[in-house]
C-alpha cells in the first residue's frame, strides 16, 4: 500500500477517533500518556474542520491544554512527543511523532476555541492558562488492514 493511501486512512481515523493520546517524556525519563481532545474529530468539533482541511498532507495536529499542566513543563524540557489515534474495534491505529511547539498566535487560539471551554479556562480565550500546542509530525506508524505501516513526513 502506498503512502498516499495510508495517509488518507490516517486522516480518516484522525477525523473520527473519539480521543487522542498524547505522550510526553516525563521528568523521570519515562513516557507520560494522557487523553486529550481530538480537535480533528469532525463530529465533536465541527468548527475546526476548515482549520484542518489544509493539513491533510502534513497531518498537523493542534492540542489545547492548561498552561499550568505537567504537559507544558515536560514539553519545555523535551519537545519530543507522540500522539496516538485508534479505532480498537477495527484494529486501526496511528502514532504520529515529532517535536511539538507552543503556539502564541492569538488567531489560532481563537479559531480553536469552543463554547463551554470556560470550565477549563474561566477567563475565556484570553485566559493565561489556555495554551495551544502544534505538532507537524516527522514519522507516522501504525496498523491498518492487517498490516503494520511506517513512513516519514516533511524533513524527517
Long-range contacts (C-beta under 8 A, 24 or more apart in sequence): 1-144, 1-145, 1-147, 1-149, 3-151, 6-140, 6-144, 6-149, 6-151, 7-56, 7-57, 7-59, 7-140, 7-151, 8-56, 9-92, 9-144, 9-145, 10-59, 10-85, 10-94, 10-140, 10-142, 11-56, 11-59, 13-85, 13-86, 13-87, 13-92, 13-93, 13-94, 14-38, 14-40, 14-41, 14-59, 14-61, 14-85, 14-94, 15-40, 15-41, 15-42, 15-52, 16-41, 16-42, 16-43, 16-87, 17-41, 17-85, 17-86, 17-87, 18-44, 20-61, 20-63, 20-83, 20-84, 20-85, 21-83, 21-84, 21-85, 21-86, 22-63, 22-71, 22-81, 22-82, 22-83, 23-81, 23-82, 23-83, 23-84, 24-71, 24-74, 24-75, 24-78, 24-81, 25-74, 25-77, 25-78, 25-80, 25-81, 26-70, 26-74, 27-73, 27-74, 27-77, 31-82, 32-70, 32-71, 32-74, 33-84, 34-71, 36-63, 36-64, 36-65, 36-83, 37-63, 37-64, 38-85, 39-63, 39-64, 39-112, 45-114, 47-114, 48-111, 48-112, 51-111, 51-112, 58-136, 58-137, 58-153, 58-154, 59-96, 59-136, 59-137, 59-140, 59-153, 60-134, 60-135, 60-136, 60-137, 61-96, 61-134, 61-135, 61-137, 62-103, 62-108, 62-112, 62-132, 62-133, 62-134, 63-100, 63-132, 63-133, 63-134, 63-135, 64-112, 64-117, 64-130, 64-131, 64-132, 64-133, 65-131, 65-132, 65-133, 66-120, 66-121, 66-129, 66-130, 66-131, 67-128, 67-129, 67-130, 67-131, 68-129, 71-133, 72-102, 72-131, 75-100, 75-102, 75-133, 76-102, 81-135, 83-135, 83-137, 91-143, 91-146, 92-142, 92-143, 92-144, 92-145, 93-142, 93-143, 94-140, 94-141, 94-142, 94-144, 95-140, 95-141, 95-142, 96-135, 96-137, 96-139, 96-140, 97-137, 97-138, 97-139, 97-140, 97-141, 98-135, 98-136, 98-137, 98-138, 98-139, 98-156, 99-135, 99-138, 100-133, 100-134, 100-135, 101-133, 101-134, 101-135, 102-131, 102-132, 102-133, 103-131, 103-132, 103-133, 103-134, 105-132, 108-132, 108-134
